[in-house]
Amino acid sequence: MTDLLQAVEAYLAQTGMAPTAFGDGALNDRHFVRQLRKGRRTFRDTEDRVRKFMAANPPVDTETAQATSPGNNGENSPQSVELGA
């Protein structure tokens, strides 16, 4: 397995992104990941575009995202709202 394929597979596993969505977003080529898995060779500029896409769209840590999103810290929950008399 090539370094690029390993990086793409890890990215897909971490993000839950569909391979076709990845290829479409990174290169406007929905078949990219399938072809890469079958041994597609890539030019350096293609690899650079793929790595740039992954860097610009990092996987979101779901635990951190849930802990920091509004409504999950109790500030906006109905239980924390004081009702005026």
MODELLER restraints for C-alpha pairs under 7 A, 6 or more apart:
rsr = mdl.restraints
at = mdl.atoms
rsr.add(forms.Gaussian(group=physical.xy_distance, feature=features.Distance(at['CA:5:A'], at['CA:36:A']), mean=6.72, stdev=0.5))
rsr.add(forms.Gaussian(group=physical.xy_distance, feature=features.Distance(at['CA:12:A'], at['CA:18:A']), mean=6.95, stdev=0.5))
rsr.add(forms.Gaussian(group=physical.xy_distance, feature=features.Distance(at['CA:14:A'], at['CA:59:A']), mean=6.02, stdev=0.5))
rsr.add(forms.Gaussian(group=physical.xy_distance, feature=features.Distance(at['CA:15:A'], at['CA:59:A']), mean=5.11, stdev=0.5))
rsr.add(forms.Gaussian(group=physical.xy_distance, feature=features.Distance(at['CA:19:A'], at['CA:33:A']), mean=5.78, stdev=0.5))
rsr.add(forms.Gaussian(group=physical.xy_distance, feature=features.Distance(at['CA:20:A'], at['CA:30:A']), mean=4.43, stdev=0.5))
rsr.add(forms.Gaussian(group=physical.xy_distance, feature=features.Distance(at['CA:20:A'], at['CA:31:A']), mean=6.28, stdev=0.5))
rsr.add(forms.Gaussian(group=physical.xy_distance, feature=features.Distance(at['CA:21:A'], at['CA:30:A']), mean=6.54, stdev=0.5))
rsr.add(forms.Gaussian(group=physical.xy_distance, feature=features.Distance(at['CA:23:A'], at['CA:29:A']), mean=5.02, stdev=0.5))
rsr.add(forms.Gaussian(group=physical.xy_distance, feature=features.Distance(at['CA:23:A'], at['CA:30:A']), mean=4.66, stdev=0.5))
rsr.add(forms.Gaussian(group=physical.xy_distance, feature=features.Distance(at['CA:23:A'], at['CA:31:A']), mean=6.48, stdev=0.5))
rsr.add(forms.Gaussian(group=physical.xy_distance, feature=features.Distance(at['CA:23:A'], at['CA:32:A']), mean=5.19, stdev=0.5))
rsr.add(forms.Gaussian(group=physical.xy_distance, feature=features.Distance(at['CA:23:A'], at['CA:33:A']), mean=6.21, stdev=0.5))
rsr.add(forms.Gaussian(group=physical.xy_distance, feature=features.Distance(at['CA:24:A'], at['CA:30:A']), mean=4.66, stdev=0.5))
rsr.add(forms.Gaussian(group=physical.xy_distance, feature=features.Distance(at['CA:26:A'], at['CA:49:A']), mean=6.70, stdev=0.5))
rsr.add(forms.Gaussian(group=physical.xy_distance, feature=features.Distance(at['CA:26:A'], at['CA:50:A']), mean=5.51, stdev=0.5))
rsr.add(forms.Gaussian(group=physical.xy_distance, feature=features.Distance(at['CA:26:A'], at['CA:53:A']), mean=5.46, stdev=0.5))
rsr.add(forms.Gaussian(group=physical.xy_distance, feature=features.Distance(at['CA:66:A'], at['CA:72:A']), mean=6.60, stdev=0.5))
rsr.add(forms.Gaussian(group=physical.xy_distance, feature=features.Distance(at['CA:67:A'], at['CA:73:A']), mean=6.65, stdev=0.5))
rsr.add(forms.Gaussian(group=physical.xy_distance, feature=features.Distance(at['CA:71:A'], at['CA:77:A']), mean=5.83, stdev=0.5))
rsr.add(forms.Gaussian(group=physical.xy_distance, feature=features.Distance(at['CA:74:A'], at['CA:80:A']), mean=6.38, stdev=0.5))
